[in-house]
Amino acid sequence: MSVIENKRQRGRPRGFVLDTAVEVGQHLFHEHGYENVSVAALTEAIGITPPSFYAAFGSKTAFFKDTLRFYSATVVPLDRFLVPGIAPTKALCDMLRAAAHAYAAHPQRRGCLILEHAKAGTTDWGIAAAQIATENRERVRVFLEASDNEASERIADYVATTMLGLSAAAREGWDEVRLLAVTETAVKALNHC
């Protein structure tokens, strides 16, 4: 099933795959930032016309929201880590290690697309990114609470703060080895929670 729901159901068959288009857009936004990516750049990279773009996605901001959801579901997918029955410490440690890897994996797309754009504050796209970051933090808290962890709020905040730090450090150019070293220090702290 597609991560991005089909927004247009009538008319000629679409000449592109929504998830592929969103992934291309995700890469552009990650490399250049929301403000520096035009609709013209998006349509050229996807290989469609502006009218087709607007028919499929509605607007640049709506398309960006799709890229945020796609990124959240595919880059460090919480569903892969926050599995009932898995020890919370193991789940969180594996998630942090995966984040360290993902944030440094591509030289042109460093850090977390969501966390870095959430810093944009009151813009529509910054609010959308912050909302997903908040939802993801809440998912961690609920997972911990379901595991009878009495410090679920504090640990969820710690994990969110660690991921913010990993993202910022990756944007500064830290390599994966250095990010993983930070992650291992966080793992030691989580083992004492």
BALOBA-1460 file (C-alpha; in Angstrom, 3 decimals):
// residues 193
<rec num="1" residu="m" x="0.000" y="0.000" z="0.000"/>
<rec num="2" residu="s" x="1.248" y="3.445" z="-0.883"/>
<rec num="3" residu="v" x="2.500" y="5.692" z="1.897"/>
<rec num="4" residu="i" x="0.960" y="8.605" z="0.020"/>
<rec num="5" residu="e" x="-2.750" y="8.308" z="-0.598"/>
<rec num="6" residu="n" x="-4.089" y="8.746" z="-4.112"/>
<rec num="7" residu="k" x="-5.534" y="12.265" z="-4.266"/>
<rec num="8" residu="r" x="-6.862" y="12.149" z="-7.799"/>
<rec num="9" residu="q" x="-9.052" y="9.300" z="-8.873"/>
<rec num="10" residu="r" x="-10.581" y="10.307" z="-12.214"/>
<rec num="11" residu="g" x="-9.251" y="11.296" z="-15.624"/>
<rec num="12" residu="r" x="-6.273" y="10.025" z="-17.566"/>
<rec num="13" residu="p" x="-3.979" y="7.532" z="-15.875"/>
<rec num="14" residu="r" x="-1.154" y="9.283" z="-14.050"/>
<rec num="15" residu="g" x="2.181" y="9.089" z="-15.850"/>
<rec num="16" residu="f" x="4.179" y="8.899" z="-12.621"/>
<rec num="17" residu="v" x="4.130" y="6.974" z="-9.359"/>
<rec num="18" residu="l" x="3.166" y="9.084" z="-6.350"/>
<rec num="19" residu="d" x="5.663" y="7.504" z="-3.945"/>
<rec num="20" residu="t" x="8.476" y="7.923" z="-6.469"/>
<rec num="21" residu="a" x="7.544" y="11.566" z="-7.037"/>
<rec num="22" residu="v" x="7.396" y="12.191" z="-3.294"/>
<rec num="23" residu="e" x="10.763" y="10.533" z="-2.768"/>
<rec num="24" residu="v" x="12.326" y="12.734" z="-5.458"/>
<rec num="25" residu="g" x="10.811" y="15.784" z="-3.777"/>
<rec num="26" residu="q" x="11.981" y="14.591" z="-0.387"/>
<rec num="27" residu="h" x="15.558" y="14.475" z="-1.647"/>
<rec num="28" residu="l" x="15.316" y="17.991" z="-3.076"/>
<rec num="29" residu="f" x="13.830" y="19.430" z="0.122"/>
<rec num="30" residu="h" x="16.425" y="17.611" z="2.217"/>
<rec num="31" residu="e" x="19.334" y="18.867" z="0.110"/>
<rec num="32" residu="h" x="18.194" y="22.467" z="-0.357"/>
<rec num="33" residu="g" x="15.505" y="23.205" z="2.243"/>
<rec num="34" residu="y" x="11.846" y="23.962" z="1.637"/>
<rec num="35" residu="e" x="12.326" y="27.648" z="0.819"/>
<rec num="36" residu="n" x="15.006" y="26.944" z="-1.784"/>
<rec num="37" residu="v" x="13.015" y="24.409" z="-3.815"/>
<rec num="38" residu="s" x="10.599" y="25.862" z="-6.361"/>
<rec num="39" residu="v" x="7.617" y="24.157" z="-7.951"/>
<rec num="40" residu="a" x="9.525" y="24.426" z="-11.242"/>
<rec num="41" residu="a" x="12.443" y="22.480" z="-9.746"/>
<rec num="42" residu="l" x="10.059" y="19.870" z="-8.348"/>
<rec num="43" residu="t" x="8.157" y="19.368" z="-11.603"/>
<rec num="44" residu="e" x="11.394" y="19.156" z="-13.591"/>
<rec num="45" residu="a" x="12.878" y="16.572" z="-11.202"/>
<rec num="46" residu="i" x="9.674" y="14.525" z="-11.132"/>
<rec num="47" residu="g" x="9.154" y="14.853" z="-14.882"/>
<rec num="48" residu="i" x="5.667" y="16.360" z="-14.858"/>
<rec num="49" residu="t" x="4.059" y="19.679" z="-15.746"/>
<rec num="50" residu="p" x="2.975" y="22.225" z="-13.126"/>
<rec num="51" residu="p" x="-0.748" y="21.550" z="-13.814"/>
<rec num="52" residu="s" x="-0.150" y="17.825" z="-13.217"/>
<rec num="53" residu="f" x="1.745" y="18.631" z="-10.023"/>
<rec num="54" residu="y" x="-1.091" y="20.788" z="-8.678"/>
<rec num="55" residu="a" x="-3.714" y="18.216" z="-9.717"/>
<rec num="56" residu="a" x="-1.844" y="15.445" z="-7.914"/>
<rec num="57" residu="f" x="-0.662" y="17.291" z="-4.802"/>
<rec num="58" residu="g" x="-2.630" y="20.530" z="-4.477"/>
<rec num="59" residu="s" x="0.255" y="22.813" z="-3.520"/>
<rec num="60" residu="k" x="3.945" y="22.866" z="-2.735"/>
<rec num="61" residu="t" x="3.169" y="22.873" z="1.002"/>
<rec num="62" residu="a" x="0.787" y="19.906" z="0.684"/>
<rec num="63" residu="f" x="3.446" y="18.081" z="-1.333"/>
<rec num="64" residu="f" x="6.035" y="18.877" z="1.345"/>
<rec num="65" residu="k" x="3.729" y="17.408" z="3.992"/>
<rec num="66" residu="d" x="3.570" y="14.247" z="1.874"/>
<rec num="67" residu="t" x="7.380" y="14.148" z="1.775"/>
<rec num="68" residu="l" x="7.521" y="14.505" z="5.569"/>
<rec num="69" residu="r" x="5.118" y="11.578" z="6.039"/>
<rec num="70" residu="f" x="7.048" y="9.508" z="3.498"/>
<rec num="71" residu="y" x="10.354" y="10.311" z="5.201"/>
<rec num="72" residu="s" x="8.932" y="9.433" z="8.620"/>
<rec num="73" residu="a" x="7.591" y="6.117" z="7.334"/>
<rec num="74" residu="t" x="10.703" y="5.064" z="5.440"/>
<rec num="75" residu="v" x="13.959" y="6.549" z="6.782"/>
<rec num="76" residu="v" x="13.763" y="5.669" z="10.500"/>
<rec num="77" residu="p" x="10.324" y="4.030" z="10.602"/>
<rec num="78" residu="l" x="9.184" y="3.884" z="14.217"/>
<rec num="79" residu="d" x="6.968" y="0.874" z="13.467"/>
<rec num="80" residu="r" x="10.137" y="-1.121" z="12.851"/>
<rec num="81" residu="f" x="11.502" y="-0.328" z="16.304"/>
<rec num="82" residu="l" x="8.567" y="0.290" z="18.638"/>
<rec num="83" residu="v" x="7.261" y="-3.265" z="18.541"/>
<rec num="84" residu="p" x="5.242" y="-4.576" z="21.492"/>
<rec num="85" residu="g" x="7.177" y="-7.263" z="23.314"/>
<rec num="86" residu="i" x="10.615" y="-5.895" z="22.458"/>
<rec num="87" residu="a" x="12.506" y="-4.557" z="25.443"/>
<rec num="88" residu="p" x="12.145" y="-0.757" z="25.428"/>
<rec num="89" residu="t" x="15.870" y="-0.137" z="25.870"/>
<rec num="90" residu="k" x="16.725" y="-2.378" z="22.912"/>
<rec num="91" residu="a" x="14.045" y="-0.738" z="20.753"/>
<rec num="92" residu="l" x="15.235" y="2.784" z="21.537"/>
<rec num="93" residu="c" x="18.916" y="1.949" z="21.169"/>
<rec num="94" residu="d" x="18.293" y="0.322" z="17.780"/>
<rec num="95" residu="m" x="16.248" y="3.367" z="16.743"/>
<rec num="96" residu="l" x="19.018" y="5.795" z="17.750"/>
<rec num="97" residu="r" x="21.636" y="3.748" z="15.898"/>
<rec num="98" residu="a" x="19.436" y="3.709" z="12.781"/>
<rec num="99" residu="a" x="18.991" y="7.484" z="13.058"/>
<rec num="100" residu="a" x="22.761" y="8.028" z="13.334"/>
<rec num="101" residu="h" x="23.261" y="5.935" z="10.217"/>
<rec num="102" residu="a" x="20.448" y="7.625" z="8.261"/>
<rec num="103" residu="y" x="21.455" y="11.164" z="9.220"/>
<rec num="104" residu="a" x="24.991" y="10.685" z="7.871"/>
<rec num="105" residu="a" x="24.308" y="8.275" z="5.001"/>
<rec num="106" residu="h" x="24.001" y="10.814" z="2.174"/>
<rec num="107" residu="p" x="26.541" y="13.644" z="1.892"/>
<rec num="108" residu="q" x="23.963" y="15.987" z="0.334"/>
<rec num="109" residu="r" x="21.068" y="15.046" z="2.663"/>
<rec num="110" residu="r" x="22.514" y="15.168" z="6.150"/>
<rec num="111" residu="g" x="20.526" y="15.309" z="9.350"/>
<rec num="112" residu="c" x="16.801" y="14.681" z="9.717"/>
<rec num="113" residu="l" x="14.459" y="16.251" z="7.169"/>
<rec num="114" residu="i" x="11.713" y="16.549" z="9.788"/>
<rec num="115" residu="l" x="13.753" y="17.874" z="12.704"/>
<rec num="116" residu="e" x="15.691" y="20.379" z="10.631"/>
<rec num="117" residu="h" x="12.525" y="21.817" z="9.061"/>
<rec num="118" residu="a" x="10.714" y="21.872" z="12.421"/>
<rec num="119" residu="k" x="13.088" y="24.690" z="13.371"/>
<rec num="120" residu="a" x="11.215" y="26.940" z="10.911"/>
<rec num="121" residu="g" x="8.707" y="27.780" z="13.620"/>
<rec num="122" residu="t" x="5.568" y="29.525" z="12.473"/>
<rec num="123" residu="t" x="5.703" y="28.808" z="8.743"/>
<rec num="124" residu="d" x="3.160" y="26.300" z="7.392"/>
<rec num="125" residu="w" x="5.934" y="23.899" z="6.523"/>
<rec num="126" residu="g" x="7.738" y="24.371" z="9.831"/>
<rec num="127" residu="i" x="4.517" y="23.707" z="11.733"/>
<rec num="128" residu="a" x="3.915" y="20.568" z="9.641"/>
<rec num="129" residu="a" x="7.412" y="19.276" z="10.418"/>
<rec num="130" residu="a" x="7.069" y="20.116" z="14.121"/>
<rec num="131" residu="q" x="3.744" y="18.296" z="14.244"/>
<rec num="132" residu="i" x="5.275" y="15.084" z="12.884"/>
<rec num="133" residu="a" x="8.222" y="15.410" z="15.286"/>
<rec num="134" residu="t" x="5.757" y="15.807" z="18.170"/>
<rec num="135" residu="e" x="3.692" y="12.826" z="16.987"/>
<rec num="136" residu="n" x="6.828" y="10.672" z="16.765"/>
<rec num="137" residu="r" x="7.923" y="11.708" z="20.253"/>
<rec num="138" residu="e" x="4.442" y="10.837" z="21.531"/>
<rec num="139" residu="r" x="4.643" y="7.415" z="19.875"/>
<rec num="140" residu="v" x="7.870" y="6.757" z="21.784"/>
<rec num="141" residu="r" x="6.215" y="7.872" z="25.031"/>
<rec num="142" residu="v" x="3.160" y="5.647" z="24.458"/>
<rec num="143" residu="f" x="5.416" y="2.693" z="23.631"/>
<rec num="144" residu="l" x="7.333" y="3.208" z="26.876"/>
<rec num="145" residu="e" x="4.161" y="3.670" z="28.894"/>
<rec num="146" residu="a" x="2.730" y="0.439" z="27.452"/>
<rec num="147" residu="s" x="5.892" y="-1.272" z="28.698"/>
<rec num="148" residu="d" x="5.103" y="-0.069" z="32.231"/>
<rec num="149" residu="n" x="7.973" y="2.371" z="32.232"/>
<rec num="150" residu="e" x="7.385" y="4.894" z="34.994"/>
<rec num="151" residu="a" x="9.716" y="7.439" z="33.391"/>
<rec num="152" residu="s" x="8.121" y="7.320" z="29.929"/>
<rec num="153" residu="e" x="7.811" y="11.113" z="29.583"/>
<rec num="154" residu="r" x="11.395" y="11.797" z="30.674"/>
<rec num="155" residu="i" x="12.870" y="9.036" z="28.514"/>
<rec num="156" residu="a" x="10.836" y="10.105" z="25.458"/>
<rec num="157" residu="d" x="12.187" y="13.638" z="25.942"/>
<rec num="158" residu="y" x="15.729" y="12.273" z="26.280"/>
<rec num="159" residu="v" x="15.411" y="10.254" z="23.059"/>
<rec num="160" residu="a" x="13.902" y="13.234" z="21.201"/>
<rec num="161" residu="t" x="16.714" y="15.497" z="22.420"/>
<rec num="162" residu="t" x="19.340" y="12.944" z="21.407"/>
<rec num="163" residu="m" x="17.847" y="12.686" z="17.926"/>
<rec num="164" residu="l" x="17.836" y="16.487" z="17.625"/>
<rec num="165" residu="g" x="21.497" y="16.546" z="18.590"/>
<rec num="166" residu="l" x="22.383" y="13.780" z="16.141"/>
<rec num="167" residu="s" x="20.583" y="15.617" z="13.355"/>
<rec num="168" residu="a" x="22.286" y="18.940" z="14.106"/>
<rec num="169" residu="a" x="25.709" y="17.288" z="14.344"/>
<rec num="170" residu="a" x="25.168" y="15.467" z="11.047"/>
<rec num="171" residu="r" x="24.239" y="18.791" z="9.405"/>
<rec num="172" residu="e" x="27.527" y="20.185" z="10.730"/>
<rec num="173" residu="g" x="29.338" y="17.382" z="8.926"/>
<rec num="174" residu="w" x="29.946" y="14.793" z="11.638"/>
<rec num="175" residu="d" x="30.487" y="11.366" z="10.105"/>
<rec num="176" residu="e" x="28.595" y="8.216" z="11.003"/>
<rec num="177" residu="v" x="31.360" y="6.869" z="13.247"/>
<rec num="178" residu="r" x="31.259" y="9.982" z="15.400"/>
<rec num="179" residu="l" x="27.439" y="9.993" z="15.517"/>
<rec num="180" residu="l" x="27.418" y="6.322" z="16.512"/>
<rec num="181" residu="a" x="29.873" y="7.085" z="19.318"/>
<rec num="182" residu="v" x="27.393" y="9.641" z="20.670"/>
<rec num="183" residu="t" x="24.634" y="7.075" z="20.263"/>
<rec num="184" residu="e" x="26.579" y="4.528" z="22.293"/>
<rec num="185" residu="t" x="26.904" y="7.060" z="25.108"/>
<rec num="186" residu="a" x="23.126" y="7.591" z="24.945"/>
<rec num="187" residu="v" x="22.650" y="3.813" z="25.009"/>
<rec num="188" residu="k" x="24.613" y="3.626" z="28.275"/>
<rec num="189" residu="a" x="22.375" y="6.300" z="29.757"/>
<rec num="190" residu="l" x="19.221" y="4.499" z="28.595"/>
<rec num="191" residu="n" x="20.439" y="1.278" z="30.205"/>
<rec num="192" residu="h" x="20.369" y="3.082" z="33.559"/>
<rec num="193" residu="c" x="16.834" y="4.459" z="33.174"/>
